């Protein structure tokens, strides 16, 4: 089965050597998404705004793959400070509703553009 590389116009084009998403054997792999709009403008207001923009980007890539947020199997959330966890969790829970895929939240430092969060996931194609 061929590998499909995804780079939808609804998310910013990567500056690095990678694809925003890859589909293989019915599985979608979404690269880490920063809180940037499709033109590359960063949304750096609150952590809630950043989380929402990251999740929007993840969703756009999933939709391009024939999937959606409700088909996420595992999601990885990287934050600049573990103190963001409660607000990230609250925002994420609102977006995801009853769907609870496997998840990890990892504190790290120094994201591009001064962002405080980056989100990647693995999902099933519908």
C-alpha positions in Angstrom: 0.0 0.0 0.0 1.5 3.4 -1.0 2.4 6.1 1.5 0.3 9.3 1.1 2.0 12.6 2.1 -0.4 15.3 3.3 0.2 19.1 3.1 -3.2 20.7 3.0 -3.6 24.4 2.3 -5.5 24.8 5.6 -2.2 24.6 7.6 1.1 26.4 7.3 3.6 24.8 5.0 6.6 23.4 6.9 9.9 25.1 6.6 11.7 21.8 7.5 12.0 18.6 5.6 8.8 16.8 6.7 5.1 16.5 5.8 2.3 17.8 8.1 0.7 14.4 7.8 1.3 10.9 6.5 -1.2 8.2 5.8 -0.3 4.5 5.5 -2.4 1.4 6.0 -5.4 3.3 7.3 -3.4 5.2 9.9 -2.8 8.9 9.9 0.4 10.3 11.5 0.1 14.1 12.2 3.4 16.0 12.7 3.7 18.4 15.7 1.5 21.4 15.2 2.3 24.8 16.6 -0.4 27.5 17.2 0.1 29.0 13.7 -2.6 29.9 11.2 -2.5 28.8 7.5 -0.4 31.8 6.6 2.1 31.2 9.4 0.8 33.8 11.9 1.4 32.7 15.5 -1.5 32.8 18.0 0.4 33.4 21.2 -2.3 34.9 23.4 -3.3 32.6 26.2 -2.5 28.9 26.5 -6.2 28.2 25.8 -5.9 30.1 22.5 -2.7 28.3 21.6 -4.2 24.9 22.4 -7.3 25.6 20.3 -5.2 26.7 17.3 -3.0 23.6 17.6 -6.1 21.3 17.7 -7.6 23.2 14.8 -4.4 22.4 12.8 -4.5 18.8 13.8 -8.1 18.6 12.8 -7.4 20.1 9.3 -4.7 17.5 8.6 -7.0 14.7 9.8 -9.8 15.9 7.6 -7.5 16.0 4.6 -6.7 12.3 5.4 -10.3 11.3 5.6 -10.3 11.2 9.4 -11.3 13.5 12.2 -10.7 14.3 15.9 -13.0 11.4 16.9 -10.7 8.9 15.2 -7.5 9.9 17.2 -5.9 6.9 18.7 -3.1 8.6 20.6 -2.2 12.3 21.0 1.0 13.8 22.4 0.9 17.3 23.8 4.2 19.1 24.5 4.0 22.2 26.8 6.7 24.7 27.8 5.7 24.6 31.4 3.8 21.8 33.3 1.9 24.6 35.0 -0.1 24.9 31.7 -1.5 21.4 32.2 -4.9 22.4 33.9 -5.8 25.0 31.2 -4.6 22.8 28.4 -6.5 19.8 29.8 -9.7 21.9 30.1 -9.5 23.3 26.6 -8.6 19.9 25.1 -11.5 18.3 27.0 -13.9 20.9 25.6 -12.7 20.2 22.0 -12.6 16.4 22.3 -15.9 15.9 24.1 -16.5 12.3 25.1 -13.7 10.9 23.0 -10.7 10.0 25.2 -7.8 8.7 23.1 -4.5 7.6 24.7 -2.6 10.8 25.6 0.7 12.1 27.0 1.6 15.6 28.1 5.3 16.3 28.2 6.9 19.5 29.6 9.7 20.8 27.4 11.2 24.2 26.5 11.7 26.7 23.7 9.2 26.2 20.9 9.5 28.1 17.7 7.8 31.6 17.5 7.6 31.7 21.3 4.8 29.2 21.4 4.0 27.4 24.7 2.5 24.2 23.1 2.9 21.7 20.2 0.5 18.8 19.5 0.9 15.7 17.4 -1.3 12.6 17.0 -1.9 9.2 15.4 -5.4 8.5 14.1 -7.4 6.0 12.1 -8.9 6.9 8.7 -12.7 6.7 8.9 
